[in-house]
């Protein structure tokens, strides 16, 4: 699945940011996270849970856009809920909430 491949591309960016202590601009962070949002998990888990959409509906641009937005919203909530854990890390990962606070 191409979505799984893109997760690894995003993970490479996160590793580079963490290694260099670089906090990317918000647009770059969100662009990378778009491919590693909960959208990827939804596309992998939903068929297992029996939530299968017909291909023509799944690839409908409005449905895909809504799914991408849901994935991005979920990751932002995850960043918000992970703030304390991330702050406790000696070298915190990139987190949108921490970027806004910086």
Protein Blocks (a to p, Z undefined) as FASTA:
>chain_A
ZZlmmmmmmmmmmmmmmmnopacdfklmmmmmmmmcfklmmmmmmmmnopacdfklmmpm
klmmmmmmmmmmmmmmmmmmmmmmmmmpmbacddfklmmmZZ
